[in-house]
Amino acid sequence: MVKGSEMRDSDDREDISLEKTSSGPYDRLMNPVLVAGCIIILVSFAVRASFGLFQLPIALEFAWPRESFSLAIAIQNLFWGIGQPIFGAFAERYGDRKAIFTGGVVYVVGLVLSSLAITPGQHQFLEILVGFGIAGTGFGVILAVVGRAASDKNRSMALGIATAAGSAGQIVGPPVAQSLLSQMPWQSVFIIFAGFVLVSMFALTLMRAPKPAKSTVAEEPMGVVLKRALKDPTFWFIFIGFFSCGYQLAFITAHFPAFITEMCGPIGTDSLLYVLGVTSASGLGAISIALIGLFNIGGTLLAGWLGHKYSRKYLLATIYLLRTLVSAAFIMAPITPETVVLFSVSMGSLWLATVPLTSGLVAHIYGLKYMGTLYGVVFFSHQLGGFLGVWLGGALYDLYNDYTLVWWVGVGVGALSALIHLPVKEFPWSQRGQVPAAT
């Protein structure tokens, strides 16, 4: 058998610093791989987080029901999930940079062709390409290489920083999209976003990661490791638990701007929001997504730091419980500019905090060599939830002219995720049958 590390792109084997050995991680937290990964994730998520702002312009131009473009975004989320283990396996076999570059090219092609789409079916088909593009430039591949390039003491924090870069993209993307949409057709905005993704690929010149450290598990073929993981109840607990994360995040990203535009009370002329230039509900919709991203930076970094010190499964259960309570409180309260801001700040603090903890849990239990593939499989559950959240949001809105029911479904699946993480066995599977390591 030819080992994956021997088939890796020669650039990925190259030594670029005296900070590490030829096969070991960087000693410093901030390293070229982390910087490159943050740049690519930031741009990728800036574009992805903006799709909800295209709901109303596209629906109004073509007189489509809300479900039509919602289904396109849902398909994007689904194929992002399908593509994640594919790109993870591609990276582990042929090299991280080749996988990310391929994802970037597919992303660009999907955005450019989407700018030419004029029917629901065309948009829905082309979102397959966009979904694959996000998979190749998103968390699965990049967190795997960032985790491999970090030392044990820095890994949880490095994963938190890379995840926070996605939040930074969420801060930048929606306001930029809203500004561009106010000045030009939505088709032109898609083209501009494609250019941003293409330029971000230059960061790959910095991404040369060390080879995975050798271990008993790492020497096994990918198929053996994957088969064993799929037989492990802990793996399925993590898989199911990530479902609600995808449901809540995708539903809010895709529908919250439209929800606020239609449901929020007026912004008072004497309010701080009005003074800051937020004078309309549509503007508040874009700002709310950016606020979620802003506060998620702190929440994600805190989760990464806590993940090195405390049990990841209990941290995850706590985050899902808090999300459930925040969502329930928001939908039961009057929808005003003040409650929108409070919700955005609260949910933002919990938004992507699950990602460094979940990816770190996968790496801790199953090892680093095939982390990209295994996390990709877990992430598929996240995107199944995303598909359901986005599609159900549009379908139930068209049926009832209201988002309340789909919101309460999100509350229910959040509670399920809080509970299902409790029986996770949080120690390496090589220690199964032994006394578990302290967490």
C-alpha positions in Angstrom: 0.0 0.0 0.0 1.2 3.5 -0.8 0.9 5.7 2.3 -1.1 8.9 2.0 1.8 10.9 3.3 4.1 9.6 0.5 1.6 10.6 -2.1 1.2 14.1 -0.7 2.1 17.0 -2.9 5.8 17.6 -2.7 5.1 21.2 -1.7 3.3 20.0 1.4 6.4 18.1 2.5 8.7 21.1 2.2 10.4 22.5 5.3 9.9 26.3 5.5 10.9 27.1 9.0 13.4 26.1 11.7 10.5 26.4 14.2 9.5 22.8 13.5 11.1 19.5 12.6 10.6 17.9 9.2 7.6 15.9 10.4 6.4 17.9 13.4 4.1 20.9 14.1 5.1 24.5 14.5 6.1 25.5 17.9 4.5 28.9 17.7 0.7 29.5 17.8 0.8 31.9 14.8 2.4 30.3 11.8 2.1 30.6 8.0 -0.4 27.7 7.7 -2.7 29.3 10.3 -2.4 32.7 8.6 -3.2 31.3 5.1 -6.1 29.2 6.5 -7.6 32.3 8.2 -7.5 34.4 4.9 -9.2 31.7 2.8 -11.8 30.9 5.4 -12.5 34.6 5.9 -13.2 35.2 2.2 -15.1 31.9 1.8 -17.4 32.7 4.7 -17.9 36.4 3.8 -19.5 35.2 0.6 -21.4 32.3 2.1 -22.9 34.4 4.9 -24.3 36.9 2.4 -26.6 34.6 0.5 -29.6 35.5 2.7 -29.4 39.0 1.5 -30.1 37.8 -2.1 -33.5 36.3 -1.0 -35.7 39.3 -1.5 -33.9 40.9 -4.6 -34.0 37.6 -6.6 -37.6 36.8 -5.5 -38.8 40.2 -6.4 -37.1 40.3 -9.8 -38.5 36.9 -10.9 -41.7 36.9 -8.8 -40.7 33.6 -7.2 -42.2 32.2 -4.0 -39.8 32.2 -1.0 -39.2 28.5 -1.2 -37.5 28.7 -4.7 -34.3 30.5 -3.7 -34.5 29.0 -0.2 -34.2 25.6 -1.8 -31.1 26.8 -3.8 -29.4 27.8 -0.5 -30.5 24.5 1.1 -28.9 22.6 -1.8 -25.8 24.7 -1.3 -25.6 23.6 2.3 -26.3 20.0 1.5 -23.6 19.7 -1.1 -21.2 21.6 1.2 -21.7 18.7 3.5 -21.4 16.1 0.8 -18.2 17.7 -0.5 -16.6 18.0 2.9 -15.4 14.4 3.3 -14.6 14.2 -0.4 -12.3 17.2 -0.2 -10.9 15.9 3.1 -10.0 12.6 1.6 -8.6 14.4 -1.6 -6.4 16.5 0.6 -5.1 13.6 2.6 -4.2 11.7 -0.5 -3.0 14.4 -2.9 -2.2 17.4 -0.8 -3.9 20.2 1.1 -3.1 23.0 -1.4 -4.4 21.0 -4.4 -7.7 20.3 -2.6 -8.2 23.9 -1.5 -7.3 25.4 -4.9 -9.7 23.0 -6.6 -12.4 24.1 -4.2 -11.7 27.7 -4.9 -12.0 27.2 -8.7 -15.3 25.4 -8.3 -16.5 28.2 -6.0 -15.7 30.8 -8.6 -17.3 28.9 -11.4 -20.5 28.4 -9.4 -20.7 32.1 -8.5 -20.1 33.3 -12.1 -22.6 30.9 -13.6 -25.2 31.8 -10.8 -25.0 35.4 -12.0 -26.5 34.2 -15.3 -29.2 32.0 -13.9 -32.8 33.0 -14.6 -34.9 30.1 -13.4 -35.2 28.4 -9.9 -33.9 25.1 -11.4 -30.8 26.8 -12.7 -30.0 28.5 -9.3 -30.7 25.2 -7.5 -28.4 23.3 -9.8 -25.6 25.8 -9.7 -25.7 25.9 -5.9 -24.3 22.4 -6.1 -21.0 23.9 -7.4 -21.1 26.7 -4.8 -21.6 24.1 -2.1 -18.7 22.1 -3.3 -16.6 25.3 -3.5 -17.4 26.1 0.2 -16.4 22.5 1.1 -13.0 22.9 -0.5 -12.3 26.3 1.0 -14.1 25.9 4.4 -13.6 24.3 7.8 -13.1 20.6 6.9 -9.9 20.8 4.9 -8.4 23.9 6.5 -9.1 23.0 10.1 -7.4 19.6 9.4 -4.2 21.2 8.1 -4.3 23.9 10.8 -4.6 21.2 13.5 -1.8 19.2 12.0 0.5 22.3 11.9 -0.2 23.2 15.5 1.5 21.6 18.6 -0.6 19.8 21.1 -0.6 22.8 23.5 -1.6 25.2 20.7 -4.1 23.0 18.7 -7.3 23.9 20.4 -6.5 27.7 20.3 -5.3 27.5 16.6 -8.6 25.8 15.7 -10.5 28.5 17.5 -8.6 31.3 15.7 -9.2 29.6 12.3 -12.9 29.3 13.2 -13.0 32.9 14.3 -11.8 33.9 10.9 -15.1 32.6 9.5 -16.8 34.9 11.9 -14.7 37.8 10.6 -15.9 37.0 7.2 -19.5 37.1 8.5 -18.9 40.5 9.8 -17.5 41.8 6.5 -19.7 39.9 4.0 -23.3 40.9 4.7 -22.7 44.7 5.0 -20.5 44.6 1.8 -23.2 42.7 0.0 -25.9 45.1 1.2 -23.9 48.1 0.1 -23.2 46.5 -3.3 -26.8 45.5 -3.8 -27.9 49.1 -3.1 -25.7 50.2 -6.0 -25.8 47.5 -8.6 -27.8 44.4 -9.7 -27.4 41.2 -7.7 -25.8 39.5 -10.8 -22.8 42.0 -10.6 -22.4 41.3 -6.9 -22.0 37.6 -7.6 -19.2 38.4 -10.1 -17.4 40.6 -7.6 -17.7 37.9 -4.9 -16.2 35.4 -7.4 -13.2 37.8 -7.8 -12.7 37.9 -4.0 -12.6 34.1 -3.8 -10.1 33.9 -6.7 -7.7 36.5 -5.1 -7.8 34.6 -1.8 -6.2 31.6 -3.5 -2.9 33.5 -3.5 -2.7 32.8 0.2 -2.0 29.1 -0.6 1.7 30.1 -1.2 2.0 30.2 2.6 0.3 26.9 3.2 3.0 24.2 3.5 2.1 22.0 6.4 4.2 19.4 8.2 3.5 15.7 7.7 1.3 14.0 10.3 3.2 12.4 13.2 3.5 8.7 13.0 1.4 6.6 15.3 -0.3 3.2 15.4 -3.6 4.6 14.2 -2.0 6.8 11.6 -0.4 3.9 9.9 -3.7 2.2 9.2 -5.5 2.7 5.8 -8.2 5.4 5.7 -10.9 2.8 5.0 -10.1 0.9 8.1 -10.1 4.0 10.3 -13.3 5.2 8.8 -15.0 1.8 9.2 -14.0 1.7 12.8 -15.3 5.2 13.5 -18.6 4.4 11.9 -19.1 1.5 14.4 -18.3 3.7 17.3 -21.4 5.0 19.2 -19.4 8.1 20.3 -18.9 9.0 16.7 -22.6 8.9 16.0 -23.4 10.9 19.1 -21.1 13.7 17.8 -22.6 13.2 14.3 -26.2 13.6 15.5 -25.3 16.5 17.9 -23.8 18.6 15.1 -27.2 18.4 13.2 -28.8 21.2 15.2 -25.8 23.5 14.8 -26.3 23.3 11.0 -30.1 23.7 11.3 -29.9 26.9 13.4 -27.0 28.5 11.7 -28.2 27.9 8.1 -31.8 29.0 8.9 -30.7 32.2 10.5 -28.1 33.0 7.8 -30.6 32.4 5.0 -33.8 33.8 6.5 -33.0 36.2 9.4 -32.5 39.3 7.2 -35.9 38.7 5.5 -37.5 37.8 8.8 -36.3 41.1 10.3 -37.3 43.1 7.3 -40.8 41.9 7.4 -41.4 41.3 11.2 -39.3 43.9 13.1 -40.9 47.0 14.5 -39.7 50.5 13.2 -36.4 51.9 14.2 -37.0 55.1 16.2 -35.3 58.3 14.9 -34.0 58.9 18.4 -32.5 55.4 18.8 -28.8 54.6 18.8 -29.2 52.4 15.8 -30.7 55.3 13.8 -27.9 57.6 14.9 -25.4 55.0 13.7 -27.0 55.0 10.3 -29.2 51.9 10.6 -32.5 53.5 9.5 -34.4 50.6 7.9 -35.4 47.0 8.8 -33.5 45.7 5.8 -30.4 47.5 7.0 -30.8 46.0 10.4 -31.1 42.6 8.8 -27.6 42.9 7.3 -26.2 44.4 10.5 -27.7 41.6 12.6 -25.7 39.0 10.7 -22.6 41.1 11.0 -23.2 41.5 14.8 -23.5 37.7 15.1 -20.2 37.4 13.4 -18.6 40.1 15.5 -19.5 38.6 18.8 -18.8 35.1 17.6 -15.1 36.0 17.3 -14.9 36.3 21.1 -17.1 33.3 21.7 -15.1 31.1 19.3 -11.7 32.1 20.7 -13.1 31.5 24.2 -14.3 28.1 23.2 -10.9 27.2 21.7 -9.2 28.3 24.9 -11.6 26.4 27.2 -11.4 23.3 25.0 -7.7 22.9 26.0 -8.6 23.1 29.7 -12.0 21.5 30.2 -14.2 18.6 28.8 -15.2 19.4 25.2 -18.4 17.3 25.4 -19.7 19.3 28.5 -18.7 22.6 26.8 -20.7 21.5 23.7 -23.7 20.5 25.8 -23.6 23.9 27.5 -23.4 25.8 24.2 -26.4 23.9 22.7 -28.4 24.5 25.9 -27.7 28.2 25.9 -28.6 28.4 22.2 -31.9 26.7 22.9 -32.8 29.1 25.7 -31.8 32.2 23.6 -33.8 31.1 20.6 -36.9 30.3 22.7 -36.7 33.6 24.5 -36.4 35.6 21.3 -39.3 34.1 19.5 -41.6 34.5 22.6 -40.7 38.2 22.9 -41.9 41.1 20.7 -39.7 41.5 17.6 -38.2 44.9 18.0 -34.9 46.5 17.0 -33.7 46.1 20.6 -34.5 42.4 20.8 -33.0 41.8 17.4 -29.7 43.3 18.7 -29.8 41.4 21.9 -30.5 38.1 20.1 -27.7 38.8 17.6 -25.2 39.5 20.4 -26.3 36.4 22.4 -26.5 34.0 19.5 -23.3 35.4 18.1 -21.4 34.5 21.2 -22.4 30.9 20.7 -22.5 30.8 16.9 -19.4 28.9 15.8 -18.1 28.1 19.2 -19.1 24.5 18.5 -16.7 24.1 15.6 -13.3 24.2 17.4 -14.7 22.0 20.1 -16.2 19.4 17.7 -13.2 19.3 15.4 -10.9 19.2 18.4 -13.0 16.3 19.8 -12.7 14.3 16.6 -8.9 14.9 16.5 -8.5 14.0 20.1 -10.5 10.8 19.9 -9.6 9.5 16.4 -6.2 11.1 15.7 -4.9 13.7 13.3 -4.0 11.8 10.1 -7.6 11.3 8.8 -9.1 14.2 10.8 -10.2 15.9 7.5 -12.2 12.9 6.4 -13.7 12.0 9.8 -14.6 15.6 10.6 -16.0 15.9 7.0 -18.4 13.0 7.8 -19.4 14.6 11.0 -19.9 17.9 9.2 -22.2 16.2 6.7 -24.7 16.0 9.6 -24.3 19.7 10.2 -25.2 20.4 6.6 -28.1 18.0 6.6 -29.4 20.2 9.4 -28.6 23.2 7.3 -30.5 21.9 4.3 -33.5 21.2 6.5 -33.4 24.6 8.2 -33.1 26.6 5.0 -35.6 24.6 2.9 -38.1 24.2 5.7 -37.9 27.9 6.5 -38.9 28.8 2.9 -41.5 26.0 2.6 -43.3 26.8 5.9 -43.1 30.5 5.2 -44.9 30.1 1.9 -47.5 27.8 3.6 -48.2 29.9 6.7 -46.6 33.3 5.8 -44.7 33.0 9.1 -41.4 31.6 10.4 -42.6 30.7 13.9 -43.0 26.9 13.5 -39.6 26.3 11.9 -38.1 28.4 14.6 -39.5 26.1 17.3 -38.2 23.1 15.5 -34.8 24.6 15.9 -35.3 25.0 19.6 -36.2 21.3 19.8 -33.2 20.0 17.9 -30.9 22.3 20.0 -32.2 20.6 23.2 -31.6 17.2 21.6 -27.9 18.2 20.8 -27.4 19.4 24.4 -28.5 15.9 25.7 -26.8 13.7 23.1 -23.3 14.9 23.9 -23.4 13.7 27.5 -22.7 10.0 26.8 -19.7 10.8 24.5 -16.6 8.9 25.6 -14.0 11.7 25.5 -10.7 9.9 25.3 -8.7 8.4 22.4 -10.1 5.2 21.0 -6.8 3.5 21.5 -7.6 3.7 25.2 -11.1 2.1 24.9 -11.4 -0.6 27.5 -8.9 1.2 29.7 -9.5 3.9 32.4 -10.4 7.0 30.4 -8.0 9.9 30.4 -9.0 13.0 32.6 -10.9 15.6 30.6 
